[in-house]
Amino acid sequence: MHGFPTEKVPTLTDAEADTLRRVFEAICTEYDIPREGPRAEHLARFLMAAFSGPLSTEKSLLAAAHSFYLRHIAEP
C-alpha cells in the first residue's frame, strides 16, 4: 500500500482480502462512490482499521461500513 510504512500494513490472507474487497465494492456500488478519490480512500482506511479490530466477519463489517458511510462520507 503506497504511502504506508510497511510495518503498519497488516498481512492479509487471500480470504481476508476478498472479504474487504467485497465490502468495499458493495458500499461503493450502493452509494455510487467512485473507486478512486478521497471518498473511496476514506472508506478503505475505515475498512482496514475496522477489520483489524473486532469487525472480522463480512456481515459485521458491511453493517459498520454502512453506518460509517452515512456518518462520515455521505454528502449532505
mmCIF file of the N, C-alpha and C atoms, coordinates in Angstrom:
data_MODEL
# 
_entry.id   MODEL 
# 
loop_
_atom_site.group_PDB 
_atom_site.id 
_atom_site.type_symbol 
_atom_site.label_atom_id 
_atom_site.label_alt_id 
_atom_site.label_comp_id 
_atom_site.label_asym_id 
_atom_site.label_entity_id 
_atom_site.label_seq_id 
_atom_site.pdbx_PDB_ins_code 
_atom_site.Cartn_x 
_atom_site.Cartn_y 
_atom_site.Cartn_z 
_atom_site.occupancy 
_atom_site.B_iso_or_equiv 
_atom_site.pdbx_formal_charge 
_atom_site.auth_seq_id 
_atom_site.auth_comp_id 
_atom_site.auth_asym_id 
_atom_site.auth_atom_id 
_atom_site.pdbx_PDB_model_num 
ATOM 1   N N  . MET A 1 1  ? 0.845   -1.171  0.000  1.00 0.00 ? 1  MET A N  1 
ATOM 2   C CA . MET A 1 1  ? 0.000   0.000   0.000  1.00 0.00 ? 1  MET A CA 1 
ATOM 3   C C  . MET A 1 1  ? 0.889   1.232   0.000  1.00 0.00 ? 1  MET A C  1 
ATOM 4   N N  . HIS A 1 2  ? 0.780   1.996   -1.006 1.00 0.00 ? 2  HIS A N  1 
ATOM 5   C CA . HIS A 1 2  ? 1.604   3.178   -1.168 1.00 0.00 ? 2  HIS A CA 1 
ATOM 6   C C  . HIS A 1 2  ? 1.305   4.191   -0.070 1.00 0.00 ? 2  HIS A C  1 
ATOM 7   N N  . GLY A 1 3  ? 2.339   4.756   0.505  1.00 0.00 ? 3  GLY A N  1 
ATOM 8   C CA . GLY A 1 3  ? 2.162   5.794   1.500  1.00 0.00 ? 3  GLY A CA 1 
ATOM 9   C C  . GLY A 1 3  ? 2.085   5.304   2.931  1.00 0.00 ? 3  GLY A C  1 
ATOM 10  N N  . PHE A 1 4  ? 2.067   4.004   3.130  1.00 0.00 ? 4  PHE A N  1 
ATOM 11  C CA . PHE A 1 4  ? 2.023   3.453   4.473  1.00 0.00 ? 4  PHE A CA 1 
ATOM 12  C C  . PHE A 1 4  ? 3.351   2.793   4.788  1.00 0.00 ? 4  PHE A C  1 
ATOM 13  N N  . PRO A 1 5  ? 3.891   3.026   5.978  1.00 0.00 ? 5  PRO A N  1 
ATOM 14  C CA . PRO A 1 5  ? 5.103   2.300   6.361  1.00 0.00 ? 5  PRO A CA 1 
ATOM 15  C C  . PRO A 1 5  ? 4.803   0.810   6.372  1.00 0.00 ? 5  PRO A C  1 
ATOM 16  N N  . THR A 1 6  ? 5.713   -0.001  5.869  1.00 0.00 ? 6  THR A N  1 
ATOM 17  C CA . THR A 1 6  ? 5.444   -1.431  5.731  1.00 0.00 ? 6  THR A CA 1 
ATOM 18  C C  . THR A 1 6  ? 5.151   -2.103  7.061  1.00 0.00 ? 6  THR A C  1 
ATOM 19  N N  . GLU A 1 7  ? 5.693   -1.611  8.156  1.00 0.00 ? 7  GLU A N  1 
ATOM 20  C CA . GLU A 1 7  ? 5.396   -2.237  9.447  1.00 0.00 ? 7  GLU A CA 1 
ATOM 21  C C  . GLU A 1 7  ? 3.977   -1.950  9.911  1.00 0.00 ? 7  GLU A C  1 
ATOM 22  N N  . LYS A 1 8  ? 3.291   -0.993  9.295  1.00 0.00 ? 8  LYS A N  1 
ATOM 23  C CA . LYS A 1 8  ? 1.930   -0.640  9.670  1.00 0.00 ? 8  LYS A CA 1 
ATOM 24  C C  . LYS A 1 8  ? 0.877   -1.355  8.822  1.00 0.00 ? 8  LYS A C  1 
ATOM 25  N N  . VAL A 1 9  ? 1.279   -1.979  7.725  1.00 0.00 ? 9  VAL A N  1 
ATOM 26  C CA . VAL A 1 9  ? 0.341   -2.646  6.833  1.00 0.00 ? 9  VAL A CA 1 
ATOM 27  C C  . VAL A 1 9  ? 0.231   -4.108  7.241  1.00 0.00 ? 9  VAL A C  1 
ATOM 28  N N  . PRO A 1 10 ? -0.980  -4.530  7.644  1.00 0.00 ? 10 PRO A N  1 
ATOM 29  C CA . PRO A 1 10 ? -1.130  -5.923  8.069  1.00 0.00 ? 10 PRO A CA 1 
ATOM 30  C C  . PRO A 1 10 ? -1.039  -6.874  6.883  1.00 0.00 ? 10 PRO A C  1 
ATOM 31  N N  . THR A 1 11 ? -0.588  -8.061  7.151  1.00 0.00 ? 11 THR A N  1 
ATOM 32  C CA . THR A 1 11 ? -0.569  -9.099  6.136  1.00 0.00 ? 11 THR A CA 1 
ATOM 33  C C  . THR A 1 11 ? -1.928  -9.769  6.154  1.00 0.00 ? 11 THR A C  1 
ATOM 34  N N  . LEU A 1 12 ? -2.573  -9.815  5.002  1.00 0.00 ? 12 LEU A N  1 
ATOM 35  C CA . LEU A 1 12 ? -3.898  -10.400 4.897  1.00 0.00 ? 12 LEU A CA 1 
ATOM 36  C C  . LEU A 1 12 ? -3.836  -11.705 4.123  1.00 0.00 ? 12 LEU A C  1 
ATOM 37  N N  . THR A 1 13 ? -4.686  -12.635 4.520  1.00 0.00 ? 13 THR A N  1 
ATOM 38  C CA . THR A 1 13 ? -4.832  -13.854 3.735  1.00 0.00 ? 13 THR A CA 1 
ATOM 39  C C  . THR A 1 13 ? -5.647  -13.505 2.494  1.00 0.00 ? 13 THR A C  1 
ATOM 40  N N  . ASP A 1 14 ? -5.663  -14.393 1.526  1.00 0.00 ? 14 ASP A N  1 
ATOM 41  C CA . ASP A 1 14 ? -6.481  -14.163 0.330  1.00 0.00 ? 14 ASP A CA 1 
ATOM 42  C C  . ASP A 1 14 ? -7.955  -14.026 0.704  1.00 0.00 ? 14 ASP A C  1 
ATOM 43  N N  . ALA A 1 15 ? -8.422  -14.838 1.642  1.00 0.00 ? 15 ALA A N  1 
ATOM 44  C CA . ALA A 1 15 ? -9.825  -14.792 2.062  1.00 0.00 ? 15 ALA A CA 1 
ATOM 45  C C  . ALA A 1 15 ? -10.149 -13.451 2.727  1.00 0.00 ? 15 ALA A C  1 
ATOM 46  N N  . GLU A 1 16 ? -9.240  -12.950 3.558  1.00 0.00 ? 16 GLU A N  1 
ATOM 47  C CA . GLU A 1 16 ? -9.453  -11.660 4.209  1.00 0.00 ? 16 GLU A CA 1 
ATOM 48  C C  . GLU A 1 16 ? -9.481  -10.528 3.187  1.00 0.00 ? 16 GLU A C  1 
ATOM 49  N N  . ALA A 1 17 ? -8.561  -10.557 2.248  1.00 0.00 ? 17 ALA A N  1 
ATOM 50  C CA . ALA A 1 17 ? -8.524  -9.531  1.200  1.00 0.00 ? 17 ALA A CA 1 
ATOM 51  C C  . ALA A 1 17 ? -9.801  -9.581  0.361  1.00 0.00 ? 17 ALA A C  1 
ATOM 52  N N  . ASP A 1 18 ? -10.293 -10.786 0.076  1.00 0.00 ? 18 ASP A N  1 
ATOM 53  C CA . ASP A 1 18 ? -11.538 -10.923 -0.680 1.00 0.00 ? 18 ASP A CA 1 
ATOM 54  C C  . ASP A 1 18 ? -12.720 -10.345 0.096  1.00 0.00 ? 18 ASP A C  1 
ATOM 55  N N  . THR A 1 19 ? -12.763 -10.597 1.401  1.00 0.00 ? 19 THR A N  1 
ATOM 56  C CA . THR A 1 19 ? -13.833 -10.051 2.237  1.00 0.00 ? 19 THR A CA 1 
ATOM 57  C C  . THR A 1 19 ? -13.815 -8.530  2.190  1.00 0.00 ? 19 THR A C  1 
ATOM 58  N N  . LEU A 1 20 ? -12.644 -7.946  2.394  1.00 0.00 ? 20 LEU A N  1 
ATOM 59  C CA . LEU A 1 20 ? -12.526 -6.485  2.354  1.00 0.00 ? 20 LEU A CA 1 
ATOM 60  C C  . LEU A 1 20 ? -12.923 -5.937  0.981  1.00 0.00 ? 20 LEU A C  1 
ATOM 61  N N  . ARG A 1 21 ? -12.501 -6.610  -0.059 1.00 0.00 ? 21 ARG A N  1 
ATOM 62  C CA . ARG A 1 21 ? -12.821 -6.171  -1.424 1.00 0.00 ? 21 ARG A CA 1 
ATOM 63  C C  . ARG A 1 21 ? -14.332 -6.219  -1.664 1.00 0.00 ? 21 ARG A C  1 
ATOM 64  N N  . ARG A 1 22 ? -14.993 -7.297  -1.231 1.00 0.00 ? 22 ARG A N  1 
ATOM 65  C CA . ARG A 1 22 ? -16.442 -7.417  -1.429 1.00 0.00 ? 22 ARG A CA 1 
ATOM 66  C C  . ARG A 1 22 ? -17.192 -6.315  -0.686 1.00 0.00 ? 22 ARG A C  1 
ATOM 67  N N  . VAL A 1 23 ? -16.803 -6.043  0.545  1.00 0.00 ? 23 VAL A N  1 
ATOM 68  C CA . VAL A 1 23 ? -17.470 -5.000  1.321  1.00 0.00 ? 23 VAL A CA 1 
ATOM 69  C C  . VAL A 1 23 ? -17.217 -3.631  0.686  1.00 0.00 ? 23 VAL A C  1 
ATOM 70  N N  . PHE A 1 24 ? -15.980 -3.360  0.297  1.00 0.00 ? 24 PHE A N  1 
ATOM 71  C CA . PHE A 1 24 ? -15.650 -2.096  -0.356 1.00 0.00 ? 24 PHE A CA 1 
ATOM 72  C C  . PHE A 1 24 ? -16.490 -1.916  -1.616 1.00 0.00 ? 24 PHE A C  1 
ATOM 73  N N  . GLU A 1 25 ? -16.543 -2.940  -2.452 1.00 0.00 ? 25 GLU A N  1 
ATOM 74  C CA . GLU A 1 25 ? -17.309 -2.864  -3.700 1.00 0.00 ? 25 GLU A CA 1 
ATOM 75  C C  . GLU A 1 25 ? -18.795 -2.688  -3.436 1.00 0.00 ? 25 GLU A C  1 
ATOM 76  N N  . ALA A 1 26 ? -19.326 -3.383  -2.428 1.00 0.00 ? 26 ALA A N  1 
ATOM 77  C CA . ALA A 1 26 ? -20.754 -3.277  -2.114 1.00 0.00 ? 26 ALA A CA 1 
ATOM 78  C C  . ALA A 1 26 ? -21.116 -1.854  -1.695 1.00 0.00 ? 26 ALA A C  1 
ATOM 79  N N  . ILE A 1 27 ? -20.294 -1.266  -0.838 1.00 0.00 ? 27 ILE A N  1 
ATOM 80  C CA . ILE A 1 27 ? -20.570 0.094   -0.367 1.00 0.00 ? 27 ILE A CA 1 
ATOM 81  C C  . ILE A 1 27 ? -20.396 1.091   -1.508 1.00 0.00 ? 27 ILE A C  1 
ATOM 82  N N  . CYS A 1 28 ? -19.345 0.939   -2.290 1.00 0.00 ? 28 CYS A N  1 
ATOM 83  C CA . CYS A 1 28 ? -19.129 1.847   -3.426 1.00 0.00 ? 28 CYS A CA 1 
ATOM 84  C C  . CYS A 1 28 ? -20.281 1.767   -4.418 1.00 0.00 ? 28 CYS A C  1 
ATOM 85  N N  . THR A 1 29 ? -20.762 0.567   -4.686 1.00 0.00 ? 29 THR A N  1 
ATOM 86  C CA . THR A 1 29 ? -21.866 0.394   -5.627 1.00 0.00 ? 29 THR A CA 1 
ATOM 87  C C  . THR A 1 29 ? -23.154 0.988   -5.069 1.00 0.00 ? 29 THR A C  1 
ATOM 88  N N  . GLU A 1 30 ? -23.462 0.665   -3.823 1.00 0.00 ? 30 GLU A N  1 
ATOM 89  C CA . GLU A 1 30 ? -24.716 1.125   -3.231 1.00 0.00 ? 30 GLU A CA 1 
ATOM 90  C C  . GLU A 1 30 ? -24.792 2.645   -3.132 1.00 0.00 ? 30 GLU A C  1 
ATOM 91  N N  . TYR A 1 31 ? -23.681 3.285   -2.786 1.00 0.00 ? 31 TYR A N  1 
ATOM 92  C CA . TYR A 1 31 ? -23.691 4.728   -2.578 1.00 0.00 ? 31 TYR A CA 1 
ATOM 93  C C  . TYR A 1 31 ? -23.035 5.503   -3.719 1.00 0.00 ? 31 TYR A C  1 
ATOM 94  N N  . ASP A 1 32 ? -22.782 4.820   -4.828 1.00 0.00 ? 32 ASP A N  1 
ATOM 95  C CA . ASP A 1 32 ? -22.223 5.456   -6.030 1.00 0.00 ? 32 ASP A CA 1 
ATOM 96  C C  . ASP A 1 32 ? -20.932 6.221   -5.726 1.00 0.00 ? 32 ASP A C  1 
ATOM 97  N N  . ILE A 1 33 ? -20.021 5.561   -5.024 1.00 0.00 ? 33 ILE A N  1 
ATOM 98  C CA . ILE A 1 33 ? -18.719 6.147   -4.696 1.00 0.00 ? 33 ILE A CA 1 
ATOM 99  C C  . ILE A 1 33 ? -17.731 5.754   -5.791 1.00 0.00 ? 33 ILE A C  1 
ATOM 100 N N  . PRO A 1 34 ? -17.069 6.719   -6.425 1.00 0.00 ? 34 PRO A N  1 
ATOM 101 C CA . PRO A 1 34 ? -16.021 6.376   -7.393 1.00 0.00 ? 34 PRO A CA 1 
ATOM 102 C C  . PRO A 1 34 ? -14.942 5.530   -6.702 1.00 0.00 ? 34 PRO A C  1 
ATOM 103 N N  . ARG A 1 35 ? -14.369 4.573   -7.399 1.00 0.00 ? 35 ARG A N  1 
ATOM 104 C CA . ARG A 1 35 ? -13.394 3.644   -6.800 1.00 0.00 ? 35 ARG A CA 1 
ATOM 105 C C  . ARG A 1 35 ? -12.062 4.316   -6.466 1.00 0.00 ? 35 ARG A C  1 
ATOM 106 N N  . GLU A 1 36 ? -11.856 5.507   -6.970 1.00 0.00 ? 36 GLU A N  1 
ATOM 107 C CA . GLU A 1 36 ? -10.661 6.275   -6.646 1.00 0.00 ? 36 GLU A CA 1 
ATOM 108 C C  . GLU A 1 36 ? -11.092 7.655   -6.179 1.00 0.00 ? 36 GLU A C  1 
ATOM 109 N N  . GLY A 1 37 ? -10.276 8.245   -5.327 1.00 0.00 ? 37 GLY A N  1 
ATOM 110 C CA . GLY A 1 37 ? -10.592 9.578   -4.827 1.00 0.00 ? 37 GLY A CA 1 
ATOM 111 C C  . GLY A 1 37 ? -10.728 9.565   -3.316 1.00 0.00 ? 37 GLY A C  1 
ATOM 112 N N  . PRO A 1 38 ? -10.962 10.739  -2.756 1.00 0.00 ? 38 PRO A N  1 
ATOM 113 C CA . PRO A 1 38 ? -10.952 10.866  -1.295 1.00 0.00 ? 38 PRO A CA 1 
ATOM 114 C C  . PRO A 1 38 ? -12.039 10.056  -0.589 1.00 0.00 ? 38 PRO A C  1 
ATOM 115 N N  . ARG A 1 39 ? -13.230 9.969   -1.174 1.00 0.00 ? 39 ARG A N  1 
ATOM 116 C CA . ARG A 1 39 ? -14.284 9.190   -0.512 1.00 0.00 ? 39 ARG A CA 1 
ATOM 117 C C  . ARG A 1 39 ? -13.927 7.708   -0.460 1.00 0.00 ? 39 ARG A C  1 
ATOM 118 N N  . ALA A 1 40 ? -13.398 7.170   -1.541 1.00 0.00 ? 40 ALA A N  1 
ATOM 119 C CA . ALA A 1 40 ? -13.005 5.760   -1.572 1.00 0.00 ? 40 ALA A CA 1 
ATOM 120 C C  . ALA A 1 40 ? -11.834 5.501   -0.627 1.00 0.00 ? 40 ALA A C  1 
ATOM 121 N N  . GLU A 1 41 ? -10.893 6.428   -0.582 1.00 0.00 ? 41 GLU A N  1 
ATOM 122 C CA . GLU A 1 41 ? -9.742  6.274   0.312  1.00 0.00 ? 41 GLU A CA 1 
ATOM 123 C C  . GLU A 1 41 ? -10.181 6.308   1.776  1.00 0.00 ? 41 GLU A C  1 
ATOM 124 N N  . HIS A 1 42 ? -11.106 7.183   2.103  1.00 0.00 ? 42 HIS A N  1 
ATOM 125 C CA . HIS A 1 42 ? -11.628 7.281   3.466  1.00 0.00 ? 42 HIS A CA 1 
ATOM 126 C C  . HIS A 1 42 ? -12.311 5.964   3.861  1.00 0.00 ? 42 HIS A C  1 
ATOM 127 N N  . LEU A 1 43 ? -13.114 5.428   2.952  1.00 0.00 ? 43 LEU A N  1 
ATOM 128 C CA . LEU A 1 43 ? -13.787 4.153   3.184  1.00 0.00 ? 43 LEU A CA 1 
ATOM 129 C C  . LEU A 1 43 ? -12.772 3.025   3.346  1.00 0.00 ? 43 LEU A C  1 
ATOM 130 N N  . ALA A 1 44 ? -11.780 2.977   2.488  1.00 0.00 ? 44 ALA A N  1 
ATOM 131 C CA . ALA A 1 44 ? -10.772 1.920   2.562  1.00 0.00 ? 44 ALA A CA 1 
ATOM 132 C C  . ALA A 1 44 ? -10.004 1.971   3.883  1.00 0.00 ? 44 ALA A C  1 
ATOM 133 N N  . ARG A 1 45 ? -9.646  3.162   4.326  1.00 0.00 ? 45 ARG A N  1 
ATOM 134 C CA . ARG A 1 45 ? -8.952  3.287   5.616  1.00 0.00 ? 45 ARG A CA 1 
ATOM 135 C C  . ARG A 1 45 ? -9.829  2.796   6.759  1.00 0.00 ? 45 ARG A C  1 
ATOM 136 N N  . PHE A 1 46 ? -11.113 3.156   6.720  1.00 0.00 ? 46 PHE A N  1 
ATOM 137 C CA . PHE A 1 46 ? -12.024 2.679   7.750  1.00 0.00 ? 46 PHE A CA 1 
ATOM 138 C C  . PHE A 1 46 ? -12.104 1.155   7.738  1.00 0.00 ? 46 PHE A C  1 
ATOM 139 N N  . LEU A 1 47 ? -12.259 0.571   6.556  1.00 0.00 ? 47 LEU A N  1 
ATOM 140 C CA . LEU A 1 47 ? -12.388 -0.885  6.464  1.00 0.00 ? 47 LEU A CA 1 
ATOM 141 C C  . LEU A 1 47 ? -11.155 -1.600  7.002  1.00 0.00 ? 47 LEU A C  1 
ATOM 142 N N  . MET A 1 48 ? -9.989  -1.102  6.670  1.00 0.00 ? 48 MET A N  1 
ATOM 143 C CA . MET A 1 48 ? -8.749  -1.733  7.161  1.00 0.00 ? 48 MET A CA 1 
ATOM 144 C C  . MET A 1 48 ? -8.669  -1.638  8.681  1.00 0.00 ? 48 MET A C  1 
ATOM 145 N N  . ALA A 1 49 ? -9.008  -0.493  9.234  1.00 0.00 ? 49 ALA A N  1 
ATOM 146 C CA . ALA A 1 49 ? -8.957  -0.324  10.687 1.00 0.00 ? 49 ALA A CA 1 
ATOM 147 C C  . ALA A 1 49 ? -10.009 -1.181  11.370 1.00 0.00 ? 49 ALA A C  1 
ATOM 148 N N  . ALA A 1 50 ? -11.203 -1.203  10.832 1.00 0.00 ? 50 ALA A N  1 
ATOM 149 C CA . ALA A 1 50 ? -12.284 -1.975  11.441 1.00 0.00 ? 50 ALA A CA 1 
ATOM 150 C C  . ALA A 1 50 ? -12.004 -3.469  11.346 1.00 0.00 ? 50 ALA A C  1 
ATOM 151 N N  . PHE A 1 51 ? -11.437 -3.895  10.221 1.00 0.00 ? 51 PHE A N  1 
ATOM 152 C CA . PHE A 1 51 ? -11.175 -5.319  10.015 1.00 0.00 ? 51 PHE A CA 1 
ATOM 153 C C  . PHE A 1 51 ? -10.108 -5.826  10.970 1.00 0.00 ? 51 PHE A C  1 
ATOM 154 N N  . SER A 1 52 ? -9.157  -4.998  11.288 1.00 0.00 ? 52 SER A N  1 
ATOM 155 C CA . SER A 1 52 ? -8.095  -5.435  12.196 1.00 0.00 ? 52 SER A CA 1 
ATOM 156 C C  . SER A 1 52 ? -8.550  -5.386  13.647 1.00 0.00 ? 52 SER A C  1 
ATOM 157 N N  . GLY A 1 53 ? -9.755  -4.864  13.878 1.00 0.00 ? 53 GLY A N  1 
ATOM 158 C CA . GLY A 1 53 ? -10.337 -4.832  15.215 1.00 0.00 ? 53 GLY A CA 1 
ATOM 159 C C  . GLY A 1 53 ? -11.369 -5.940  15.364 1.00 0.00 ? 53 GLY A C  1 
ATOM 160 N N  . PRO A 1 54 ? -12.458 -5.645  16.043 1.00 0.00 ? 54 PRO A N  1 
ATOM 161 C CA . PRO A 1 54 ? -13.448 -6.678  16.336 1.00 0.00 ? 54 PRO A CA 1 
ATOM 162 C C  . PRO A 1 54 ? -14.363 -7.036  15.159 1.00 0.00 ? 54 PRO A C  1 
ATOM 163 N N  . LEU A 1 55 ? -14.339 -6.257  14.094 1.00 0.00 ? 55 LEU A N  1 
ATOM 164 C CA . LEU A 1 55 ? -15.250 -6.493  12.975 1.00 0.00 ? 55 LEU A CA 1 
ATOM 165 C C  . LEU A 1 55 ? -14.582 -7.361  11.915 1.00 0.00 ? 55 LEU A C  1 
ATOM 166 N N  . SER A 1 56 ? -14.535 -8.649  12.164 1.00 0.00 ? 56 SER A N  1 
ATOM 167 C CA . SER A 1 56 ? -13.806 -9.518  11.245 1.00 0.00 ? 56 SER A CA 1 
ATOM 168 C C  . SER A 1 56 ? -14.713 -10.358 10.361 1.00 0.00 ? 56 SER A C  1 
ATOM 169 N N  . THR A 1 57 ? -16.033 -10.298 10.565 1.00 0.00 ? 57 THR A N  1 
ATOM 170 C CA . THR A 1 57 ? -16.913 -11.037 9.667  1.00 0.00 ? 57 THR A CA 1 
ATOM 171 C C  . THR A 1 57 ? -17.430 -10.093 8.598  1.00 0.00 ? 57 THR A C  1 
ATOM 172 N N  . GLU A 1 58 ? -17.759 -10.643 7.458  1.00 0.00 ? 58 GLU A N  1 
ATOM 173 C CA . GLU A 1 58 ? -18.232 -9.813  6.357  1.00 0.00 ? 58 GLU A CA 1 
ATOM 174 C C  . GLU A 1 58 ? -19.527 -9.099  6.736  1.00 0.00 ? 58 GLU A C  1 
ATOM 175 N N  . LYS A 1 59 ? -20.418 -9.801  7.418  1.00 0.00 ? 59 LYS A N  1 
ATOM 176 C CA . LYS A 1 59 ? -21.702 -9.212  7.811  1.00 0.00 ? 59 LYS A CA 1 
ATOM 177 C C  . LYS A 1 59 ? -21.502 -8.034  8.765  1.00 0.00 ? 59 LYS A C  1 
ATOM 178 N N  . SER A 1 60 ? -20.653 -8.200  9.776  1.00 0.00 ? 60 SER A N  1 
ATOM 179 C CA . SER A 1 60 ? -20.436 -7.118  10.738 1.00 0.00 ? 60 SER A CA 1 
ATOM 180 C C  . SER A 1 60 ? -19.687 -5.952  10.099 1.00 0.00 ? 60 SER A C  1 
ATOM 181 N N  . LEU A 1 61 ? -18.758 -6.246  9.229  1.00 0.00 ? 61 LEU A N  1 
ATOM 182 C CA . LEU A 1 61 ? -18.004 -5.205  8.539  1.00 0.00 ? 61 LEU A CA 1 
ATOM 183 C C  . LEU A 1 61 ? -18.912 -4.413  7.595  1.00 0.00 ? 61 LEU A C  1 
ATOM 184 N N  . LEU A 1 62 ? -19.800 -5.093  6.907  1.00 0.00 ? 62 LEU A N  1 
ATOM 185 C CA . LEU A 1 62 ? -20.726 -4.422  5.995  1.00 0.00 ? 62 LEU A CA 1 
ATOM 186 C C  . LEU A 1 62 ? -21.677 -3.502  6.765  1.00 0.00 ? 62 LEU A C  1 
ATOM 187 N N  . ALA A 1 63 ? -22.197 -3.976  7.881  1.00 0.00 ? 63 ALA A N  1 
ATOM 188 C CA . ALA A 1 63 ? -23.087 -3.143  8.703  1.00 0.00 ? 63 ALA A CA 1 
ATOM 189 C C  . ALA A 1 63 ? -22.352 -1.910  9.215  1.00 0.00 ? 63 ALA A C  1 
ATOM 190 N N  . ALA A 1 64 ? -21.133 -2.094  9.680  1.00 0.00 ? 64 ALA A N  1 
ATOM 191 C CA . ALA A 1 64 ? -20.342 -0.969  10.179 1.00 0.00 ? 64 ALA A CA 1 
ATOM 192 C C  . ALA A 1 64 ? -20.014 0.005   9.049  1.00 0.00 ? 64 ALA A C  1 
ATOM 193 N N  . ALA A 1 65 ? -19.728 -0.515  7.862  1.00 0.00 ? 65 ALA A N  1 
ATOM 194 C CA . ALA A 1 65 ? -19.386 0.342   6.722  1.00 0.00 ? 65 ALA A CA 1 
ATOM 195 C C  . ALA A 1 65 ? -20.584 1.191   6.303  1.00 0.00 ? 65 ALA A C  1 
ATOM 196 N N  . HIS A 1 66 ? -21.794 0.624   6.336  1.00 0.00 ? 66 HIS A N  1 
ATOM 197 C CA . HIS A 1 66 ? -22.996 1.401   6.030  1.00 0.00 ? 66 HIS A CA 1 
ATOM 198 C C  . HIS A 1 66 ? -23.125 2.562   7.016  1.00 0.00 ? 66 HIS A C  1 
ATOM 199 N N  . SER A 1 67 ? -22.997 2.263   8.275  1.00 0.00 ? 67 SER A N  1 
ATOM 200 C CA . SER A 1 67 ? -23.107 3.290   9.308  1.00 0.00 ? 67 SER A CA 1 
ATOM 201 C C  . SER A 1 67 ? -22.014 4.344   9.155  1.00 0.00 ? 67 SER A C  1 
ATOM 202 N N  . PHE A 1 68 ? -20.787 3.904   8.915  1.00 0.00 ? 68 PHE A N  1 
ATOM 203 C CA . PHE A 1 68 ? -19.660 4.813   8.729  1.00 0.00 ? 68 PHE A CA 1 
ATOM 204 C C  . PHE A 1 68 ? -19.912 5.734   7.539  1.00 0.00 ? 68 PHE A C  1 
ATOM 205 N N  . TYR A 1 69 ? -20.369 5.172   6.438  1.00 0.00 ? 69 TYR A N  1 
ATOM 206 C CA . TYR A 1 69 ? -20.624 5.982   5.249  1.00 0.00 ? 69 TYR A CA 1 
ATOM 207 C C  . TYR A 1 69 ? -21.629 7.089   5.566  1.00 0.00 ? 69 TYR A C  1 
ATOM 208 N N  . LEU A 1 70 ? -22.730 6.706   6.194  1.00 0.00 ? 70 LEU A N  1 
ATOM 209 C CA . LEU A 1 70 ? -23.786 7.677   6.468  1.00 0.00 ? 70 LEU A CA 1 
ATOM 210 C C  . LEU A 1 70 ? -23.328 8.775   7.422  1.00 0.00 ? 70 LEU A C  1 
ATOM 211 N N  . ARG A 1 71 ? -22.443 8.464   8.348  1.00 0.00 ? 71 ARG A N  1 
ATOM 212 C CA . ARG A 1 71 ? -21.973 9.460   9.321  1.00 0.00 ? 71 ARG A CA 1 
ATOM 213 C C  . ARG A 1 71 ? -20.790 10.290  8.820  1.00 0.00 ? 71 ARG A C  1 
ATOM 214 N N  . HIS A 1 72 ? -19.905 9.695   8.009  1.00 0.00 ? 72 HIS A N  1 
ATOM 215 C CA . HIS A 1 72 ? -18.637 10.360  7.719  1.00 0.00 ? 72 HIS A CA 1 
ATOM 216 C C  . HIS A 1 72 ? -18.337 10.647  6.248  1.00 0.00 ? 72 HIS A C  1 
ATOM 217 N N  . ILE A 1 73 ? -19.015 9.998   5.345  1.00 0.00 ? 73 ILE A N  1 
ATOM 218 C CA . ILE A 1 73 ? -18.658 10.168  3.942  1.00 0.00 ? 73 ILE A CA 1 
ATOM 219 C C  . ILE A 1 73 ? -19.782 10.801  3.138  1.00 0.00 ? 73 ILE A C  1 
ATOM 220 N N  . ALA A 1 74 ? -21.018 10.480  3.468  1.00 0.00 ? 74 ALA A N  1 
ATOM 221 C CA . ALA A 1 74 ? -22.159 10.960  2.681  1.00 0.00 ? 74 ALA A CA 1 
ATOM 222 C C  . ALA A 1 74 ? -22.139 12.483  2.597  1.00 0.00 ? 74 ALA A C  1 
ATOM 223 N N  . GLU A 1 75 ? -22.435 12.950  1.427  1.00 0.00 ? 75 GLU A N  1 
ATOM 224 C CA . GLU A 1 75 ? -22.505 14.391  1.237  1.00 0.00 ? 75 GLU A CA 1 
ATOM 225 C C  . GLU A 1 75 ? -23.892 14.862  1.654  1.00 0.00 ? 75 GLU A C  1 
ATOM 226 N N  . PRO A 1 76 ? -23.975 15.991  2.366  1.00 0.00 ? 76 PRO A N  1 
ATOM 227 C CA . PRO A 1 76 ? -25.288 16.482  2.844  1.00 0.00 ? 76 PRO A CA 1 
ATOM 228 C C  . PRO A 1 76 ? -26.229 16.832  1.725  1.00 0.00 ? 76 PRO A C  1 
# 
